[in-house]
Amino acid sequence: MTMNPTQPMPPTPPYTLYTFAMSHYSEKIRWTLDASGIAYREVCLTPVFHLLPALTMGKRGQTTLPVLKTPHGSIQDSPRILQWLREHHGPMALMPAAHLPEIEDVAKRFDAIGKDVARYLYAHSFGSGDEHIKRLWTDHAAPAQAAFIRRAYPLIQWAFRRKLNITAAGAARAHQRIGQAVDWLDTRLADGRTYLVGGQLSTADLTAASLLAPLACPSEHPVYGDPTFRQTMAGAAAPWQVRPSMAWVRQMYARHRGAMHGGVALSPKAA
Ligand SMILES: N[C@@H](CCC(=O)N[C@@H](CS)C(=O)NCC(=O)O)C(=O)O
């Protein structure tokens, strides 16, 4: 790329969001930052190679993403990140104080099924969808990382199955718990409301929509909207597609998702 010497370099945003491109917990934070106009740069990590950065940045003995790196330190765990944003950027329109307890109750309900959603999708796509999964896991990888993931895939898949308890019984329980959350959301929406709490868009909506997005597959999302993802990963979720909850997720995305300013959709393969 050629730089015009008279044009100043764009300032580097103070925040870096470390994610997996396909992580629904990461999507919740990405969406909150985008919708709140908070500038950030996104770094999509590659599974396995995320372990050390997540451990060292999080300092909590946890390897999960997202992690938000700020000039004041790094925050791991999406509810903690939301709390930090509220404390440092408040008052935030997405987290109105008057409705905060209810917003957090709704968010907890959907955070609680995040692992079930991952368990359910992988349980139904390991084997038949391996090529697509390898692509998802290497999309943002450097060439040497991608080569490692492809070679070690059987071992990584085995470790994944153990960590996420991906068994027939685990998938059946995940199905049941996701079903309960979808039932709850259908009931909540039955009075014709658009927003889950307080008549306005809040992190309750963003959390519910993000955590269900891998099942609803809104076309605005660069991973879940991909027709191959829809078929390979989310095919098992077909019975839920007709439910009002899934239409609501797609509607939230169509109305409110907007641009992903951290660059996830554009991230080139690491050099
Ligand atoms: N409670 C965490 C859960 C995040 C989570 O489970 N992230 C998954 C990706 S969706 C992850 O990082 N898995 C890899 C690992 O645990 O090492 C949050 O809300 O941020």
The ligand as a MOL file (V3000), in Angstrom:
LIG
                    3D

  0  0  0     0  0            999 V3000
M  V30 BEGIN CTAB
M  V30 COUNTS 20 19 0 0 0
M  V30 BEGIN ATOM
M  V30 1 N -17.1860 -17.0170 30.0490 0
M  V30 2 C -16.3930 -16.7440 28.8750 0
M  V30 3 C -16.5710 -17.8840 27.8850 0
M  V30 4 C -15.7770 -17.6410 26.6070 0
M  V30 5 C -15.5340 -18.9240 25.8330 0
M  V30 6 O -15.9670 -20.0230 26.1960 0
M  V30 7 N -14.8020 -18.7660 24.7320 0
M  V30 8 C -14.4330 -19.8900 23.9040 0
M  V30 9 C -14.6720 -19.5360 22.4400 0
M  V30 10 S -16.3850 -19.2800 22.0820 0
M  V30 11 C -12.9460 -20.1540 24.0560 0
M  V30 12 O -12.1730 -19.2160 24.1540 0
M  V30 13 N -12.5210 -21.4220 24.0220 0
M  V30 14 C -11.1390 -21.7800 24.0190 0
M  V30 15 C -10.5960 -22.1160 25.3670 0
M  V30 16 O -11.3560 -22.2310 26.3420 0
M  V30 17 O -9.3700 -22.3100 25.4570 0
M  V30 18 C -16.7970 -15.3920 28.2660 0
M  V30 19 O -17.9660 -15.0080 28.4270 0
M  V30 20 O -15.9500 -14.7130 27.6880 0
M  V30 END ATOM
M  V30 BEGIN BOND
M  V30 1 1 1 2
M  V30 2 1 2 3
M  V30 3 1 2 18
M  V30 4 1 3 4
M  V30 5 1 4 5
M  V30 6 2 5 6
M  V30 7 1 5 7
M  V30 8 1 7 8
M  V30 9 1 8 9
M  V30 10 1 8 11
M  V30 11 1 9 10
M  V30 12 2 11 12
M  V30 13 1 11 13
M  V30 14 1 13 14
M  V30 15 1 14 15
M  V30 16 2 15 16
M  V30 17 1 15 17
M  V30 18 2 18 19
M  V30 19 1 18 20
M  V30 END BOND
M  V30 END CTAB
M  END
